[in-house]
Amino acid sequence: MIRTTRTNVDVAITASDEELMAAVRGGARAPFEQLFDRYRRAVWGFFRRRVQDPGAAEDLVQNVFTALLDAAPRYRAQGAFRSYLFGIAFNVLQAERRRQLSRATSPLDDELPDAHVVDADRALWVRAALAQLDPDERELVMLREYEGLSYQEIADLRQLPLNTVRSRLFRARMALRALLTPDVEIEEQSR
């Protein structure tokens, strides 16, 4: 149900993502613009942490929302809209990576997420450690830690059982920890 509240100046419409997508499915333009406004920055952040060029990230965002609009007639609210949208983003990223590889250039996942630390050396250290992870493990960590997806959303997105996501994330975090704290690992092995 779309709820409205009236002010002196304008009417504000608040609706769930699923309600907006149902309206888009029916051909409405304004609900699509609301979804775009809600998620543009999050989707851009998803790509920005994975590609080097901010302009390329913006192009990929446009591809995601174009794909969302194209898929609207087939949309069924079976899970969280956010998972559905990030699923499209993930597919667009995979297609772009394949395209880049076919052009014999370096893969887009060379650019890793910006660490939220003040010290630039630490940020480089975290990025280097992430680069050493297996690409699937790195993607799981990034979806959880940088995109803020729940375990269930990641399981839906990657089409994996929930417990598989949990165990792979655990292993990835342990591998990342070992890469970031090599002295601890050496001390533990010497005991």
C-alpha positions as CSV (number, residue, x, y, z in Angstrom):
1,M,0.0,0.0,0.0
2,I,1.3,3.4,-0.9
3,R,0.9,5.9,2.0
4,T,0.8,9.6,1.5
5,T,1.2,12.4,3.9
6,R,0.1,15.9,3.0
7,T,2.1,19.0,3.9
8,N,1.4,22.6,3.0
9,V,3.7,22.4,0.0
10,D,3.7,19.0,-1.4
11,V,2.6,15.4,-1.1
12,A,5.3,12.9,0.0
13,I,4.9,9.3,-1.1
14,T,6.5,6.6,1.0
15,A,6.2,3.1,-0.3
16,S,8.2,-0.1,0.1
17,D,10.7,-1.0,-2.6
18,E,8.5,-4.0,-3.5
19,E,5.4,-1.7,-3.9
20,L,7.4,0.7,-6.0
21,M,8.7,-2.1,-8.2
22,A,5.1,-3.4,-8.7
23,A,4.1,0.1,-9.9
24,V,7.2,0.1,-12.2
25,R,6.0,-3.3,-13.5
26,G,2.7,-1.6,-14.3
27,G,4.5,1.0,-16.4
28,A,4.8,3.9,-14.0
29,R,7.8,6.1,-14.3
30,A,7.8,8.0,-11.0
31,P,8.2,4.9,-8.8
32,F,11.3,3.9,-10.9
33,E,12.8,7.3,-10.3
34,Q,12.2,6.8,-6.5
35,L,14.0,3.5,-6.6
36,F,16.8,5.1,-8.6
37,D,17.1,7.9,-6.0
38,R,17.1,5.4,-3.1
39,Y,19.7,3.0,-4.5
40,R,21.9,4.9,-7.0
41,R,24.6,5.7,-4.4
42,A,24.6,2.2,-2.9
43,V,24.9,0.6,-6.4
44,W,27.6,3.2,-7.3
45,G,29.5,2.3,-4.1
46,F,29.2,-1.4,-5.0
47,F,30.9,-0.8,-8.4
48,R,33.3,1.9,-7.1
49,R,34.9,-0.6,-4.7
50,R,35.4,-3.0,-7.6
51,V,36.5,-0.8,-10.6
52,Q,39.2,1.7,-10.8
53,D,37.5,4.4,-12.9
54,P,34.7,6.4,-11.2
55,G,33.2,7.0,-14.7
56,A,33.1,3.3,-15.4
57,A,31.4,2.8,-12.1
58,E,28.7,5.3,-13.1
59,D,28.3,3.6,-16.5
60,L,27.7,0.3,-14.7
61,V,25.2,1.9,-12.4
62,Q,23.3,3.0,-15.5
63,N,23.5,-0.5,-16.9
64,V,22.0,-1.9,-13.7
65,F,19.0,0.5,-13.7
66,T,18.5,-0.1,-17.4
67,A,18.5,-3.9,-16.7
68,L,16.1,-3.3,-13.8
69,L,13.7,-1.4,-16.1
70,D,14.0,-4.1,-18.7
71,A,13.3,-6.8,-16.1
72,A,10.4,-5.0,-14.5
73,P,7.6,-7.0,-16.4
74,R,9.1,-10.2,-15.1
75,Y,9.7,-9.0,-11.5
76,R,8.1,-11.1,-8.7
77,A,8.5,-10.0,-5.1
78,Q,9.9,-13.3,-3.8
79,G,12.6,-11.8,-1.6
80,A,14.0,-8.5,-0.6
81,F,14.2,-6.0,-3.5
82,R,17.6,-5.0,-2.4
83,S,18.9,-8.6,-3.0
84,Y,17.2,-8.5,-6.4
85,L,18.9,-5.2,-7.3
86,F,22.3,-6.3,-6.1
87,G,21.9,-9.6,-8.0
88,I,21.5,-7.5,-11.1
89,A,24.5,-5.4,-10.2
90,F,26.6,-8.6,-9.6
91,N,25.5,-9.9,-13.0
92,V,26.4,-6.6,-14.7
93,L,29.8,-6.7,-13.0
94,Q,30.4,-10.3,-14.1
95,A,29.5,-9.4,-17.7
96,E,31.8,-6.4,-17.6
97,R,34.7,-8.5,-16.3
98,R,34.1,-11.1,-19.0
99,R,34.1,-8.3,-21.6
100,Q,37.3,-6.8,-20.2
101,L,39.0,-10.2,-20.3
102,S,37.9,-10.9,-23.8
103,R,39.6,-7.5,-24.8
104,A,42.8,-8.8,-23.1
105,T,43.0,-6.1,-20.6
106,S,43.5,-6.4,-16.9
107,P,40.4,-7.6,-14.9
108,L,38.3,-5.0,-13.2
109,D,38.7,-6.6,-9.8
110,D,42.3,-5.2,-9.6
111,E,40.8,-2.2,-7.9
112,L,39.8,-3.2,-4.4
113,P,37.6,-1.4,-1.9
114,D,38.8,1.7,-0.1
115,A,39.4,0.9,3.5
116,H,37.7,3.3,6.0
117,V,40.9,4.2,7.8
118,V,42.7,7.5,8.2
119,D,46.2,6.0,7.6
120,A,46.8,5.6,3.9
121,D,49.4,2.9,4.5
122,R,46.8,0.8,6.4
123,A,44.4,1.2,3.6
124,L,46.9,-0.1,1.1
125,W,47.7,-2.9,3.4
126,V,44.1,-4.0,3.7
127,R,43.7,-3.7,-0.1
128,A,46.8,-5.8,-0.7
129,A,45.5,-8.4,1.7
130,L,42.1,-8.5,0.0
131,A,43.8,-8.9,-3.3
132,Q,45.5,-12.1,-2.1
133,L,42.1,-13.7,-1.2
134,D,40.5,-16.1,-3.7
135,P,38.2,-14.0,-5.9
136,D,35.1,-15.8,-4.6
137,E,36.1,-15.3,-1.0
138,R,36.9,-11.7,-1.7
139,E,33.5,-11.1,-3.3
140,L,31.7,-12.7,-0.2
141,V,33.7,-10.5,2.2
142,M,32.9,-7.4,0.1
143,L,29.2,-8.2,-0.2
144,R,29.0,-8.6,3.6
145,E,31.4,-6.0,4.9
146,Y,31.1,-3.2,2.2
147,E,27.7,-3.7,0.8
148,G,26.1,-4.7,4.1
149,L,24.1,-7.6,2.8
150,S,22.9,-10.2,5.2
151,Y,24.0,-13.8,5.0
152,Q,20.6,-14.7,3.5
153,E,20.8,-12.0,0.9
154,I,24.3,-13.2,-0.1
155,A,23.0,-16.8,-0.2
156,D,20.2,-15.7,-2.5
157,L,22.4,-13.5,-4.6
158,R,25.1,-16.2,-5.1
159,Q,22.6,-19.1,-5.2
160,L,24.3,-20.9,-2.4
161,P,23.0,-22.6,0.8
162,L,23.0,-20.3,3.8
163,N,25.4,-22.5,5.8
164,T,27.8,-22.5,2.8
165,V,27.9,-18.7,2.8
166,R,28.5,-18.7,6.6
167,S,31.4,-21.2,6.4
168,R,33.0,-19.6,3.3
169,L,32.8,-16.1,5.0
170,F,34.4,-17.6,8.1
171,R,37.2,-19.1,6.1
172,A,37.7,-15.8,4.1
173,R,37.8,-13.7,7.3
174,M,40.3,-16.1,8.9
175,A,42.5,-15.9,5.7
176,L,42.2,-12.1,5.7
177,R,43.1,-12.0,9.4
178,A,46.2,-14.2,8.8
179,L,47.2,-11.9,6.0
180,L,46.7,-8.8,8.1
181,T,48.4,-10.1,11.2
182,P,51.2,-12.4,10.0
183,D,53.1,-12.1,13.4
184,V,50.2,-13.7,15.2
185,E,50.2,-16.6,12.9
186,I,53.9,-17.1,13.3
187,E,53.6,-17.0,17.1
188,E,50.7,-19.5,17.1
189,Q,52.7,-21.9,14.9
190,S,55.8,-21.7,17.1
191,R,53.8,-22.8,20.2
